[in-house]
Amino acid sequence: MSAAVNAHKRQRTDDAPNEPQALTLYNPTNDGGVDDTYSSIRTSSLSHTTMKLTGHTGSVYSLAYSPDGECLASASFDMTALLWNAGGDCQNINVLKGHKNAILDLKWSSDSEFIVTASADKTLAWWDGSTANRIKKM
């Protein structure tokens, strides 16, 4: 025995049908004003649209931005995690060393102060994000 299903898509009440959606972009200028021309709109603080981050000698398994958006962390097969400045030229600012096997994953604390790494050596490590000192190995 089969039942017929009445498929009915409900119209969203906050959107008018067939009207284009507007997107507002904020583009500050060097003098503190706002540039409203469309020719120079940038969507990030990077100095180039595509950046190549070099430093790892093995495959990268994990990449995570800090919650405050200031830093980027990468975890690799080379047993290190590298910290990068997330704006400008994306300079490498620190190296987390201490695992005896590949680092498979990493996460930032909600306050962007600490990083936890998970390694194939079956350990977790808790790191200070500003000094790159390992605080605890579990």
Beta strands, then each sheet from edge to edge (+ up, - down):
strand 1: 60-65
strand 2: 71-76
strand 3: 80-85
strand 4: 92-97
strand 5: 103-108
strand 6: 114-119
strand 7: 124-128
strand 8: 134-137
sheet 1: 1+ 2- 3+ 4-
sheet 2: 5+ 6- 7+ 8-
end
